[in-house]
């Protein structure tokens, strides 16, 4: 799941420290649209000391493992398994998204769907980070899909509301926060960005689905 996302400029900004920190590094990103595994992308970590503003940097998307060169998704239900050290050590991060993409349907006729915030602000996905062989890297935490999104895929990025961002980074064990967070997301069919990834500048809708 979630193997492609965008972090283009938000259509609407709240103007808080979280957004300002990401904006400060976004200009250094060669391709903010169509981010794929192993690409660099901006993430936020807790400031040092904890009371300081959040710190933004570019990291590689995907942990390097012997069995997989880029583990880009980390399941919420495995935080006591392979992701336990990062979780216990508070190596948590926040990943801003202006959209993410999923494909659904039979092989040969899959449809592309885009997921965005209804008001055009950035969405914030929970993540983990580590110092990898090729430098700092992050992985996106996934959870069961919201009921109204599950017709496309049974899992989704763990999206947090703005009021819970600080708690996710600071609390000892905020997995319940991640599991129960509810954030409005709209979904619509779009043209497949992988067909013209060099020209991709965000989702191009085909038609809105009923009810969205």
N, C-alpha and C positions, 0 to 999 in steps of 0.2 A: 504494500500500500504506500501511499504518498511518496512517489519517486520523482516528482516535479512540482515546483512551486515558484511563485514570483514574490519579489519584495520591491516592487516599483513604488514611486511616490504615492503616499496616501491621498485619496481625493479629498478627504476631510481630516483635519488634525485636531487633537485635543490640546496640544501645546504643553504637554507635561514633560518631566525629566526623562521618562522612558523614551518618548518619541525623539526628543532633542538629542539624546545619546546616539540613537540609531542614525539620525540624519547626519551626525558628525562624521560617520564612517561610510555612509552610503555612496558618497562621491568617489571613493576609492575602488568601488566594485565595477569591474569591467562590464558585467552583464547582469543587471538586477532582475531581468525577466528570464524565465526558463532555467532556474537553478536545478541542477541534477546532481546525482551522487558524485562525490570527489570535488565538486565546485566549491570555491570559497563563498561564504555568506555571512552577514552580520548576526551576532548574538549579543545578548546582554547578560552580564554576571553581576552579582552583588558587589557594591563598592567596598573598599577597604580604607578605613574601618567600616563596620556595618552601617553606620549612620550616613556615610558618604553617598553621593549620587551613584546610580548604577553605571557600570563600566561597559562600553561597547568595543567590540573588536571583530575582525574577520577570522573565521575558522573554516576548516575543511569539513564538508558534510559527509560524515560516515567514518565510523571507527574501523581501523585496520586490524583484521584478524587473519590467522592462517587459513581459515575456512572461507573467508569472505573479505575481499579487499575494501569494502565500504559498507559497513552495517549502519544504514541510515535511519532505521526505525528501532526503537526499544519498547517492548510491550510493557504496559503498566503492571500486568499480572506477573511479571518476572523480575520485579524490583528486589526480591529476596534471592534471586538466582544470579545470572551473569552480570546484572547491573548493580548488585548490592554494594560493592565498594564505592562506586561513584555516588550512589544515593546516600550512603552513610556519611561520606566525607563532604557532603553538601556541594559536590561538583555539579551543581544545577545551573541551567541557563534558560533564557527566554529567547524564542526564535520568532521574529516578526514576519508575517506573511500578508501580502496584499491579495493573494489567491493561491489555492492549491488545486491539483487536477487528479482525477481518477478516470478509469476506463471501465465500461460495463457492457456486457453482451457477449454473444458467441464469437469465437475466433474467426477473423475475417470480416466481421461487421461490427466491431466494438464501437461504441459511442463515447465521445469525450465529454466529461462534465467538469465544470469549474465551480469552486466554492469560494465565496467572498463574504465579507461583512456587509450587511444590508445598508449601512450608512457610509460605506467607503473608507472607514478607518482601518488601520492595521489590525489583524488578528494576532494573538500572542500564543504560540505553542510552547508547552513545557518541554524542556530538553535536558540532556546530560552532556558533559564535556570531559575531555581528558587530554593529556599531553601524549600525542601519538608519535609514531616513527617519523612522520612527515610534518610534525608540528601540531598545534592545538587542533582538535577535531570535536565535532558534536554529533549527537544522534537525537532524533525527535521521538518523544514518548507518544505512543498510540494507545487508544482505549476503544471499547466497543462504540460503534457509531450511534449517534442520536437517532431516535426512532424515525424522524422525518428525513434522515439522510441515508438510512440503511439500505434503501432500494438500490443505491449505487455500489456501496461497499460496506462490509460488516464492521470495518474499523475506520477510525479517523484520528487525526492528530488531537492530542489532549489540549484543547483550547481553553485558556484562562481569561476571566474578565479582568479589566484593569485594576479593580479594587483588590484582587488577590495576588497580584504579581509579586509584591514585596514579601508576602507570607510564603509564597512558594519557594523563594530563594532563601528565606531565613529560618523557617520552622524546622524542627528536628525531623519530623516525618509527615509531610503534607500530602501523602498519597490519597487520603480521603478527599482532600480538597480537589485533587486532580480528577478523581473518579466521579465526583458529583457536580463539577463545574458545568454550568449551563450558559452558553453564549449563542445568541442568534446567528445563524449562518444561512445564506441563500445559495441555492444550487441551480444551475442551468446548463443546458447543452451548449457546447461551443465547438469551434473548429479545432482540430488537433494541432496544438502548437509544435509538436515534434516534426511536423511536415515542413515547417519553415522556421526552424528554431532561431536562425540568425536574424530574421526579421520580426520575431515575436516581441510584442510590446504589451502583453496582457491578454486576457481572454476575449475572444471575438464571439459573441453569442450567436447561436443559430435560431433558437426560439426559447422563450421562457416556459418553464413547466407550469401546469395548472397549480394554483395555490401559492405561487411565489411571485 
